[in-house]
Amino acid sequence: MSKNPENQSSTIAKGLMVLDLFSKEENLKGLSLTDVSKKLNINQSTSYRYLTTLCEYGWIEKDETSYIYRLGNKALQLAGAYLTQMDLRSVAHVHLQKLVEETNQTAHLGILSGDQILYIDKVESNSPLQMRSYPGMVAPLYCTAMGKAILATMPVSYIQNELHDKLQKRTNNTLTNVDDLLQNLEMISDLGYSMDNEENEEGISCIGSAIFGYDNKVLGSISISTLTKNLEGEGLKEYSIRVRMAASSISKSMGCITDHWKLNVGKFITR
């Protein structure tokens, strides 16, 4: 397919071509409106319209003194998120495999994607019980162990303002009241791990724990999924420790030195 701008009818495609132009090594110091117009063979008024829109959304920045345009913070954030996601997946995979060997339960890795959890890796166990999850799947934050592990690191105002009207019932155990969810998240912060007690799927429960980077900012989370009956009594204690240890190991590999998982006190939820 030709990449000539004249053959591209989509405004989005042309906007992406503008971004692509700025990503090339010879253009890293910035481009003027005239440069963009000449290089893409489009008139200046059209170039200006694209650049203005991209500036409004943070993809391009304009120096008001020199009138030179450069890649903006949004582009840097996207690149950073991509690199972190890929690094996190490659670093975490071996730890997920070990977690599966230790528990014989399916393990997942997820990252925040808007107000959902995005599954980016899965290691299946040898158990006859096979989970329907898959990399690329998204699920709500408020009723999944991975999602709640991340929510527990976020400001109370976010839960109150962004999730108050999104707590839809998925099972009889789903927390649909903001105050109930906040109370649960507070317990998660105290324990170092989260639990989905048949809140997303009947008969299935999960234990999750957050992953942190060198700056103590949350990068994602992991979980194991199993039949609810397997998390009774000592099973819950053992699995919660295993999941926290795996999350700790992954986080240390990502540069985190803080104990976010309460491993020194060995807490666990009792029913």
N, C-alpha and C positions, 0 to 999 in steps of 0.2 A: 504494500500500500504506500502510495506517495505521501511524503511529509510536507509537500509544498503547501503553505498556508492557503493558497487559492483553492486547493482541493479539500480543505477542511471547512465544513459548514457549521460545525458545532462551536458555540461560544466557549464552552468548557474546554474543548480540545485546544482552541487557540490560546486560552488562558494558561493551559498546561504547557503549551509550546513556549510561552513567555517565561514561565518558571524554568523550563528546561534550558532556555537560553542563558539564564543567569547561573545555572549550575556548572556550565562549562569552565574549565580551568582558566582560559584566557580572559574570562569575564568576571572573575572573582572580585576584582577591585571595584566593580560597579559599571553601570551603563547609563548613558543619557537617553532622553526620549528619542533623539535623532538616531542614536545607535540601535535602539530596539526597532525603530521603524525601518531602518535600512537592512538590518540583519534578517528581519522576518518578512521584508517586502510588503509591509502594510502601511497605510497612511498614518500620519502623526496623530490625527484626531482619534482614530481607532486604537492606536498604541496607548495614547493617553488614557482612554477609557478603561482599557485592560489594566494598566498600571495603577490607576486610581482605585479600582475595585480591589486589586490584590493588596494595595496598601491599607485599605480600610479593614481588611481581614487579617492583616499582620503577616502576609506571605512575602511582601516586598516592603522595604523602607526607603524613604526619600530624604536625602540631605537637603534641607531647605536653603542652605548657603550655596552649595555647588550644583544643586539640581541633579545630582547623581543618584540613581536607584541601585539598591543592593538587596540581597536576600534578607528577609526579616526573621524575627524570632520564631514565627510559626513554622517556617521551613526547618529551622534548627531543632525545634521541639520534635517535629516529625522524624527527622533523621535520628535524633537521640533516642526517641521511643523505639524506633525500628532496631537500632543497635542494641539497646537494652533488652528488648524482647528476644532477639536472636541469641544474645549472650546468655540471658537467663535460661532459655530453653536448653541450650547446650550444656550449661553448667549443672542444671537441675536434673537432667535426664538420668544420670548415673545414680543419683540419690533416690529418685523415684523407683528405679529398678531395685535398689537395695531395700527400700521400704516395702515393696511388693514381696520380695523374698522373705522378709521378716514377718509380714502379716498375712500373706496369701490373700490380700484384698486389692482391688483395683485402685491405682493412684492417679491423681490428676494434678496438672499445673495450670493456673489461670492468671489472667491479668485484668485490671480494670478497663472497661470499655464503655464509656458513658455511665449509665446507671445500671450496667449489667456486668457479669463476669464472663470473660472470653476464655474458653478452654484452648490452650496452645500446645498441650502435650497430654498423653494418656499412656499408662503402662498397664496392660491387662494382666490379671492374675490367672492361675491355673484352675481357679474355682469354676464349677459348673455355672455359677451365676455370672452372666456377662452383662455389663452395664451398657445402656444405650447411648452413652455420651461419646463424643468424638472431637478431635481437634477442629476448631473453627466454630463449634457450637457456642451459643450464648445462653445465659440463664440469669434470672433476677438475683440481685445481690442479697436481698433481705431474707431469702428462704433457702439459701445454699450455704454450706459450711465455708467454702472458699470466699464467697461473697461477704458473709458476715465477718470473717476474719479480717477482711480489708475494711469493712464499714467500722469496725471497732477502733480503727486507727484514725478515723475521720472526725471532724468537729460535729458536735451535737446539732449545730445549726444546719448542717447539710442534711442530716436525717429529717429534721423537723421541716425544712423548707422544700427539699427536693423529693422526698419520698412519702410525704404524708398522704398523698392521694394516689400512690402507686402500689400500696400494699394489698394486692389482690389475693384472695384465698385460692390456694392450689390444692390443699388437703385440709383435713380437719385440724391439723396441728400448725398450720401456717399462722405466723404472728401478723395480724392485720391492724393492730393498734400501735401507734407510734410509741406510746409510753412503755408498752410491753417490750417492743423491740429495743428501745434504749436501755431498759433494765437488763435485757439479755446481752446487749453489747458491752455494758459495764462489767458483767460477769466474765465475758470473754477477755476483756482487757486484764482482769485480775488473774485469770487462769492461764493465759497464754495460748489458748486454743479455742476453737469454736465447734459447735455441733449443730447439724441439721437433723432434728429428731422427726423424721418423716414429714418434714415441712414442705418439701418439693415433690416428693414421690412416695406414695404409701408403701410401707414395707421396707423402704430403703432409708438408712441413716448414714450420715457422713461426719467425719471429724476433720477439721481443717486448721491451718495455722498460717500466719502471714510471713512473707519473706521481705527482708529489709536490705537496703544497700549500705554503702560505706557512710552515707550521710544520715542514716537512720530513717530515711523515707521509704515507705512501703513500695515494693516493686511488683508484688503479686502475692499469690498464696498457693498452697498445696492442700490436697485432701485425700482421704481414702474413703471408699464407699463400700457398704456391706449390708447384709440383712440386719434389721434392727435388733433381733435377738442376740446377735454376736457382740453387741455393745452393752450387755448386762453385766453388772458386777465387775470382776477382775478384767474382763475383756475390754471394757471401757478404759480402765486405768492403764492397761498395757498399751492399747492402741494410741491413747492420747499422748503417752510418753514417746512412743515411736514417731508419731507425726511431728511432735515438737522438736525432737532430736533431728529429724530430717530437715525441717524448716530452718533450724539453727545452723546445720551444716551447710545448706545452700546459701544462707545469708552470710556466713563467714567467708564462703568462697567468693561472694560478691562484695566483700570488704567490710561487713558489719561486725563490730566487736561488742555490741551491747546485748545483754541477755533479755530479750523481749518475751521469752517463752516460759519463764518461771521454772526453769529446770532445776534451779538450786533449791526450790522448796517442794517440787514434785506434786503440785496440786492437781486435782482432777474433780470432775463433776460427779456428784452422787445424785441418783434419782430419788 
